[in-house]
Amino acid sequence: MAAPEYVPVDSTAPARAYGSPQRLDEPWLADRPGDIVREGQPWGPQLGNPGPDIGYALKLARTFRDKLVLAEGEHLDDVIAGCVQVAMKRAALLGRGPVVHDLTQAFTLFGYLSEAPADLVEFRRPLFAEVAHSHHYTERRRIADLASEEALRRPVTRLAAAVSASWQRLFNLPTAA
């Protein structure tokens, strides 16, 4: 930390810097009360995906506002609110905080970064309707739950090709009985 100018400094002393230990004696464990561990953490539909600093995805989403391709009847705030949930899920699945690639993945999955197939637009339009409103948490969770883990783990270049070819396989869609 820098010292005020009036504090005397020995200019002949070597500069100090942090040095980490060569090795740690014990491995790090998630044993503090606030740490998330897979054992004991409930998982399933509507329960979310806890991860570190996932709210940062909201800030990152602002950089996409001018890049999104919306169809008629879709609203920018709804699209961002829904896709941020998917980006948060991806970051949590990978065990880290969100980065811009998580949002790219989410917007690509739902076809918002280019012209989407007409059937994908018809699929996503009712899903994203009005989800930006705070009382639509359940609908935002449903959007995140629809995104399959396999799709979220794909490289984004392969995901874009899969969306064009057969987007239905990328979602956890209910099967007809």
Phi, psi and omega in degrees: 000139182290146178258152176301157184298332184280355179276126181293140180234134177280107184288349179268349180285144178293149180294141180266142177215158179286139175230125180279156179296154181297323177208155178263141181290320184237147176288155178285137178232145176279081185241005177276158184302327182272354181286142180265127175235147184296320179290130178087347178273122180292139180231147176152182180301140176070005180263348178081182180227099182291140179203169182284130172052041183292340178295344178298338178299330178297320178291316180297328183298333180300331182288347182263355188306321183270356184260346188281140179253107183257148175271170179299134180090355178263147182242138185303314182296325178293317180298314180296316181300318180289316183287333175297323177298319180292319178296320178296320178297316181297314180300317180293322178299325181272000174073034180211174175286164183289147174231171184301331181293332177294319178289321176301318180298314182295313180294326177292318182303319181266005174076030182266355180262359176203180176295124183266154173302146185301321180291330175291320178298316179294327178290315188278332185305307179290332178297318186268355183299119173067014183287350178289339179287139187297336181277007178253038179300318182301320180292322177294320177296323180296320178299314180294320180293332179291329181289119183286150178298323179299317179293321182287338179270352179288151170295144187298329179293320177288330179293317180300319178293321180292325178297317179293321185282307185199079186295335183299330181288349184270357185241153174274076182273143176295140179271145179288131182273000000 
